[in-house]
Amino acid sequence: MSVTAESIQVENVVASSDIGQELDLETLSEDLGATDYDPDNFPGLVYRMHDPKAAALIFRSGKVVCTGPKSVDDVTTALEYVFDELRELGVDVATSPDIEIQNIVSSGDLDHTLNLNAIAIGLGLEHIEYEPEQFPGLVYRLDDPDVVALLFGSGKLVITGGKQLDDAEQALTVIENRLTDLGLLE
């Protein structure tokens, strides 16, 4: 692993699950603590947890989306907590509902300042979005791994769209190699 790959930090993990039955969100909002339920503004019940710090979005369909944890383990812990709370309220939740990682957002640092104009030209416009008047970062869509990287002039970057923890590390390696090959990472 390169020195820059060691700079990768997971910022947010989003995962989903399904308990397989319709839920009465009105009743759940009254019975669960730490919830927000305003169906006029959002169709789901927002259930906030503090350890791990996470929010579960619970929908009438029985789908549950967990967002906020900084690790896959914390996602599992948070969702298991939600499932246990629902069981205590009499909801029939399977022993181990499937949990699917939807998105892992990571940050890192290339440890170099970047010339984003040169990078936009060098990497080819078919994979790049760069409008500095609109947004100070360059959006780079990679095919393998299938992620999106936001590169900033400071050398910092954000990688989103990963489904596995090593997607960000692979993306950073690809980006480092391409920029080095183009002579843009000296």
Disulfide bonds with the S-S distance in Angstrom:
none
